[in-house]
């Protein structure tokens, strides 16, 4: 039997990487235990930021050294602000566009493989030092012979082979521990493998760019760079250059340029709603390293620039329409429709699914459950069996997981921009109607059908009234939770509140 020695060598290196990652994880765990075990709660809280930071730096070092799926994992962790301490997200965010890059001599191998000649012979100008580097590729500024400025994205040599080796090691480990896991995770790994293969195909990314351009052709405030197809290959992507860009959550730049962060937030939110509820064609990685803002060079208007189109999730028409109907049901407090659709999408986790869309959708919770939600205890009720059943049932609805992943990225960016939740939900409500009513959609594109306009206005009024009720309910729950947590204050203020209520009743009786 013949052995593929190159493959065995790659798997051996991958196993070594996995063992080092495991050792580092154990080192970090022990650091937390030994540092915090003898401290009081206040002492622990005071020292945790430094502990988080040194642990994050250890993970950053590994991701920088190994790249590939380790960088991918670090990028994902960097997007999870809220669940993960700030010291981790800020440290790992470096890998979204400032990962370690390869020297030009190595990168030029790609051009030799794809074009049969050096990058210096293909472009009139080619900057050897990349302007950005991420998990799968690095980007160079270049100029074509006709004078056009372009961005050249080049995949790291040996990347595809390294990723396959890492995934094969993970697959072997999953098979070894299959009986000890609550559900079969093989399909999740295979799904991840498929996503990475798509991202490694730059010809596929060029096609995604063109399709994304078509999705937002109606809106000049959304810019997707045009691929220069005659220069695009499987591992080399050449795009028109987008100048003057900064990260979409760079509030200081916006304030310095007289741009209201809420204007950018509204536009970013619209992009997300259109992808999910209208086109069903969803960008897989809209984190801050892939979404930028600039002033349009031609009009000086605000413009969002969307990059890295390697991975998209596609919703079939039935799923897209069902999601529109779920959003409408949540926003109009239609409990029966909401329960039916949540059961369809989330099975045993149906009770929690509306809260994934927004924590305002808590009308099916009791006062006690709402108090648990405010206190951060509600999700502790989820048991591993329910999660296992949920994920096990998602094999036929992979696009929903992709959608949640994408919108999760966007929501963190919207938080940075300070968008009020009511404003965010109003946009999703509008998109949910547009996604199921072509007449209203055409009216907003310019047809001005009076019946469709009246329908939209009535619907938006209903949504706004419903959101008002939700906001009042949340304030009431928060107040109840506050006084429950601070009983002495309740005893102090109860007489005053009673006096105010009595005075109100007296005035009302006189009126």
N, C-alpha and C positions, 0 to 999 in steps of 0.2 A: 504493500500500500504506500503510495507516494504522499509525502507530507509537504505542505506549502510552508516552507521555512520562514518566508517573509511574514505570512499571516501569523504564525506562531510567535514570532518575535514581537509583532505589534500587540498581540494579546498579552504577552508577558509584560510588556511595558504598561499596558492598560491595567493589568492586575496590580502592578507596583503603584500606579497612580491611585487606584482604589484603596489599597492598603494604607498609603500615606494619608489619604483623605479620612479614612476611618481612624487612624492614629491621631490626627489633628482634632477630629471631633471629640475623641475621648479626652485629649489634653484640655480642650476648651471646657468640657463638662466638669472635669476635675478642678479646673481653675475656679469655676463658679461655686462648686461645692465647698472647697477649702477656704475661699475668700469670704463667703457669706455665712458659713454655718454658725459662727459664734457672735454675729453682729445682731443688734436690735433692728427693728423694721426701719427706723429713721436712718441708722448708720448704713444699712444695706442700700436704701434709696440714694444716699449721698455718694456711695462708691460705685454704683452700677454703671454710670456713664463711662467711667474710665475702664471698667471691666468689659463693657460692650465694645469699646473702641479697640482695645488690644486684641480681643477675639476676632473682630471684623478684619483687622489688619492681617491676621494669620490666614483667614479665608481668602482675602484679596491676593496674598502672596501665592497661594496654591493656584487660584484661577489664572493669574498672570502667567505663571510658569507653564501650566498645562493647556490653557486655551480650550477651544472646542466646546464640548458640552459643559465643562466646568465654568467657562465664561457665560454660557447660556443660563446656567443655574444661578450664577451670581447676578446677572442682569435681571432675572425674574425676581430674585430676592430684593434687589434694589428698588423695584417698583412697588413693593408691598408696605408702603408707609402706613403706619397704624398698627397692623399686626406685628411688625418687626421694629425694634428700637431704631431711633433716628441715627445712632452711631453706625449701625450696620448699613442702612440704606444710603447714607451720605458717603460712606467709604466705598461701597461696592458700585455706586453710580459711576465711578471713574471708568468702569468697563463698558459703558454704553457707547462711548466714542473715543476713549483714550486708553484702550488696551495696548499691551506691548506690540510693536509692529516688527515686520520682517525687513531686513536690509534689501535694497534694490536688486542686488545680485541674485537673491533667492526669488524675489517676485518676478524678475525678468524671465525666469524659467517658464512661467505661465504664458508669456507672449511668444516664446520660442515654440512651446507646445501647440498653442492655438493658431498662431499666425506664421510660424516658421521664421520669425525674425524678432529683433529686439524692439522694445517699446520706443527706443530712441529713433528707430527707423520707420515707425508707424505714425508717430505724431510729430508735428512741427516743433512742439515743446512738450516736455514731460518732466514734472518735478519729482525727483527721486525720493524726497522725504514726504511721507503721506500727511494729508491734512486731518485724517481721522482713521481710527483703527478699532474694530469691534471683535465679535466672537468668531466670525467666519471669514472676514475679509478686511482689507484696508483700502482707503480711497485716496487717489492722487489727483492733483490738478494737472490738466494737460490742455493743449491747443491743437486743433485739427489743421490740416494744410489750408483749408479755406478760411481760417482765422477764428472759427468758433471756439469759445472756451467750453471745456467739458470736464465732467467728473468721471474718473476711471476707477471702477470698483474691481479689485483683483482678489480672487480667492487664494487663501494661504496654500502653498504647496503641501501635499500629503494630508490635508485636512480631512477629506472624505474617508481615507483609509483609517485615520486615527479615530474618527467618530464611529465607524463600523466596529472597530476593535473594542472601544469602550462600551458600545451597546451590546456586543456579544458577551462581554464579561458580565454586564448587568443581567442579560438574559439567562446566563448560566446560574447566577446567584438566585434569580427568581425561581428557576426550576428546582434548585436545591431546597429552597424554603417554601415551595408552593403549598405544602400541607399545613404550614404554620401561619399562612396568611389568611385573612378573613374572606378574600375573594381572589379570583384569578386575575392577576395584573398583567398578563401577557399581552392582551389587546391594547392596554395603555402604552406599553413599551413599543409595540409594533406601530401604534399610531404616532408616537414620538419619532420613531425611525422614519416613518413616511414624511412627517413634517420637515425633518432635517434634510432629507433627500430633496424635497421641493426647494428648500432654501438654498441648497447647494447648486441648483440649476439656474444659472443666470439668464439663460434663454427663456425659462419659465417666468422669471422675474420681469423680464422685458415685456412679455405678454400681459402680465398683471398690471404693469405701469399703464399700458395702453387702455386696458379695461377700466382702471381707476380713473383715468382722464375722462373717459366717456361718462362715468357715473357723476362726475362733478363739472361737466362741460357747461352746465347752466349757471355756475357760480364762479365769477372771476376772482373771488377772494380765496379760492382753494387752488393751489398749484401743485401739480404732479409733473416732475421733470420728464421730458420726452426722451425715450431711448433712441440712440443713433444705431439703427438695426444693422447697418453694414459693418459696424465695428463690434457687435455683440457676439460673444461666444459662450460656451457652456460654463467657463470659469472667469470670463472677463465681461463686464458690463460697462458700456459707455453711455452717459446721460448728459443732456444739456445742463450747464452749470447754473445753480441757483445762488446768486450773490446776495450779500447783506443779511444772512440768516443768523438768528440766535434761538436758543431753546425756547420752546413755547411757554414754559413756566418761568421765564426770566423777567420777573416783575420789575426789577430795578431798571432794566433796559427799556421796558415799556414806559415807565414813569419818566425816564430821561428823554424819551422821544414823544411825549405827550399822548401816549396811547392808554386808554382805559383798559385795565386787565379784564373787566367784565365783557368788553367788546370781543376780546380774543376768546374768552371763555364761551361766550354765546356761539361763536363760529366753530370752535372745537366741538362743542356739544352738538351742534347741528350736523357736523361731519359724522359723528358717532351714530346719531339717530337715523341719518340717511342710509348709512351702511347696513344697519341692523334691520330697520323696519321698512325701508323702501326698496333698496336694491338687493338686500340679502347677500351682499358681497363685502366681507368684513376683513379689514386689515388685521393681521395676526399679532403684530408687535408695535402698537402705537405708544411706545414709551418716549421719554424726553430726549432720547438719543436719535429718534426717528421722526419726530414732529417738531417743526420749527416755525418761527414767525418772522416776518420782515415787512418792510414797506415796499409795495409794488413799484419796481423801477420806472414803470410807465405812468401810473396814476397817483402814486404816493399813498394809496389806500392800504389798510392792513391786509395782509395776505398770509395764510397758513400754508407752509410747504410740507408735504408728506413724502417721506423717503422710505427706503427699504421695503420693497413690495414683494419680497421673496415668499412670504407665507400669507395666504388668504383662506378664510373659512367661508364656505358657501352654504346658504340655507336654501332648501327646496321651497317651492311656492307655498305648500301647505304649512310648513313650519313657520315661514315668515309671516303669513297671515294670522296664524294662531298666536304668534308673539304679539302682533298688533292688537289682537283681541284681548290678550291677557293684560297688556298695558292699559287698554281702555277700561277693562273690568276693574283693575286696581285703582285707577284714577277716578272712576265713577262709583266706586264702592259697590260693585255688582258681585256680591259674595258667592252666588251660585256659579256664575261663569268662571270667576277666579279660582274657586275650588276645583272645578272640572279641569281647567287648563293646567293648573299647578300639579294635579295628579298625573296628567299626561306627561309633563316635562320632568317632574322630580320624584314621582312615585312615593316611596316612604318618607321623603324629605319635603313633601308638598306643603306642610305647615310652615316651613322655613323659607320656601322659595320666594314669596313676595318680598321678604326682608332682604333678600339678595339684590333685588332691583332697587329698593329704597327702604330705609328704616321708618319711613312715614307710613308704609303699608301695614299698619299693625291693628287694623280694625277687628281682626279675628282673635286678638289677644285679650285675656282677662287683665284686670288691674294689676294682679300679682305678677303675671307674665310680663306686662309692660314695665313694671318696676325692675324685674330681673334684667330686661333688655337695657334699660337705662344704666343699671349697675354693672353691666357686662357679664351677667350670670346666665342669661337666657340660652346661649349657645352651648353651655355646659350640659344642657339636657340632651343634646345629640349623642347617641351612643354609637359605638364602632360598627355594630351590626347594621344600623340604619345607613351609615355612610357606605358600608360595603355593598348593601343592596342597591343604594342609589348609583354608585359608580358601576356596579355590575350591570345595571339596567341601562346605562348610558352608552353601551357599545353601539346601539343603533341610532343614537342621537349625539354623535361626537361633535356635530356642529354647534350644539348648545353649550358644551364645555368650552369650545373655541370662542363663542360669542361672549360668555361670561369672563373669560380670560382677557379678551380685548377690551370690553367695556370697563373691566376693573382697572386696567392701565389708565384709561381715559379719565375715570372718576378721580384717581389720585392727582392727575394733572389739573383737573377742575378744582379740586380742593386747594391746590397751590395758588390758583387764580382767584379764589375767594367767591366762587359762584354760590348764591343761596340755593338751598335744596328746592325751594318752591319754584324758582326760575328754571332750574334744570328739569324738573318734572313737567313744567308747562310745555317745554320744547318736545319732550318725549310724547306727551299727550297729543300734540299737534301732528307729529310724525306718524303716530299710530292711526290717526284718521286718514292722513294722506296715503298711508300704505294700504288702505282698504277701500278708498273712495277715489277713483280716477277723475271724477268730475271736479272734486275739490282740488286735487293735485294739478289738473290742467288750469284751473282758475288762478292758482298761485303762480303758474308759469305764464299767465297773461291773457287767458280767455275771458275772465271777468264775468262768468255766469252768475247772475244775481241770486238764483236759487242755491247754488253751491256756496256762495259767499255767506248767505243767510244761515245755511247749515253749519258752516265753519264757526260763525260768530256764536250761534246757539250752543254748539258743542264746547267751545272755549269758555263760555260763561259757566256752563255746567261743571267743567273741570276746575275752574277757578273757585267756584263755590265749594266743591268737594275738597280742594286743597286747603281752603280756609278752615273747614271742619277738622281736617287732619291736623293742621297746625295747632288749633285750639286744643285738640285731644292730647297732643304731645306735650303742650305746655301744662295741661292739667296733670298728666302722668308725672311729669318732671317735678311739679310742685308737691304732689302727694309723696313722691319718693324722697324729696328733700326733707319734708316734715317728718316722714317716717324715720329717716336717718338721723334727724336732729330733733328728738322728741321734746327736749327742753325748750327749744325755740317755739315748738307748737304750743306748749303750755303757756309760754310768755305771750304769744300773739293771739291765742284763741279768744281771750276776752275782747281784744281790739277788733278782731274780725267779726265777732258776734255783735258788737256795738254798731259797726258799720252796716251790717246786714239789717239790724233792727231799724236804724235810722233810714235806710233805703226803703224799708217797708212802710214806715210812717209817712215819708214823703210821698210814696206811691199812693197810699190811702187818701192823703189830702188832695192829690191831683185828681 
